[in-house]
Amino acid sequence: MDLNRWRTAILGTWITASAAVLAGDWPQFRGPTGDGLATATNPPLTWSPTQNVSWKTPIPGRGRSSPVVLGDRIWLTTAVETGLRTFTEGPNQMQQAERAIIGVVCLDRTTGKQLYHAEVLPLEKPAAVNSLNSYATPTPAVEPGRLYCDFGTFGTACLDSETGRVLWKRQFPADHHHGPGSSPILHKNLVILVRDGRDQQYVVALNKQTGETVWKADRPPLRTPVPEFRKSYSTPLIFEAAGRVQMAAVGAQWLVSYDPETGREIWRVDDGKGESVAPRPVYGGGMVFFSTGVQGGRPQFWAVRADGQGDVTQTHVAWKLPTGIGFMPSPLLVGRELYLLNDDGFVACLDAASGTVLGKSRAGGNYAASPVHAGGRIYCFSREGKTVVLQANKDLTLLAENQMEGPVFASPAFAGSAIYMRTDSHLYCLSEEPVRKAD
């Protein structure tokens, strides 16, 4: 594939964005195009608790969702928990609250001042979640006037973004076991949700204005009889390929491409026995790139051509990377290079067309947040609060290491000249320039 065709294919993702956004906005999980590519004009390279912090605001409750930014405001979902207990279940540490009030916090982008804290869903004795997760992990999606929040099986709500008033609520159950993870996405007049639980697996699209169901599509049949191996947590991605708009949604065993307007399946790929997929796929050069999830404890990374029809497992898999793949961070595609960050802090640069590993680096630490590309740099945010900044090339040259207080599980937002980083207690605005009122 020549370079011009590759660039055209990548731009297809941008062209099909559901709503026009400013270069300084971050309206959904992983940014305007959903793939971690920031258009930030001058994000900071270095910071500390006392350097390049424009403001720091305490966030009530706890949540692992990313902040979203539109115009002069920032929104985060959060859960105020009472009676929280922790316990061990097999190899997992779990948490369960006696009561949790899930809500939304809205902040002024310039000052960090809290504008409102809207209580959305009161939960009595909610199901337990993994200690690495929370009751407010899916990232909301925002557009002018409306904020769409999904909390998995606990409920879905649309809010007036200016006031926090709830406009409609729905509930689409699924047994997540470890808590919700997939974030809502927007397409035209639809808000689209994924439910890949132990008990049932489906995708559903709602009317943005009313919350009414427009379509619902069951996931392909799964071979495994074990409920634990049927769940997943990935957020779908909308892109344009082969002359049509598609939505790639990764679940247990299958990557499926849907028509986002109708829910009709276009093509599917069987990855064997993958499950508990958390990374969001990326698209470029006519291919979808995705992680297979746990896969018996060893995730793989696959590239699949997006011009097929029906089951394309035997015909459209371009390449596979069998080892060194992370469970949680999503990949980055920058031009013709893929960057993969795994949970243990190893970073690899791959040739996207062939899957050839071009370079490797060790960032150190443990990672859950997805990396972000901005200004020719790769930003990697560790659970311990350290950010490693690498040059976006095959050498992965270390540019900076920055330590902040508190754990970082949520993927930060990049907007204008600022980075908005969420810890378990605060939201930080990091910038080398004064944060100005949005145009």
Secondary structure, 3 states (H helix, E strand, C coil): CCHHHHHHHHHHHHHCCCCCCCCCCECCCCCCCCCCECCCCCCCCCCECCECEEEEEECCCECCCCCEEECCEEEEEEEEEECCEEEEECCEEEEECCEEEEEEEEEECCCCCEEEEEEEEEEECCCCEECCCCCCCCCCEEECCEEEEECHHHCEEEEECCCCCEEEEECCCCCCCCCCCCCCEEECCEEEEEEECCCCEEEEEEECCCCCEEEEEECCCCCCCCHHHHCCCCCCEEEEECCEEEEEEECCCEEEEECCCCCCEEEEEECCCCCCCCCCCEEECCEEEEECCCCCCCCCEEEEECCCCEECCCCCEEEEECCCCCCCCCCEEECCEEEEECCCCEEEEEECCCCCEEEEEECCCCECCCCEEECCEEEEEECCCEEEEEECCCCCCEEEEEECCCCCCCCCEEECCEEEEECCCEEEEEECCCCCCCC
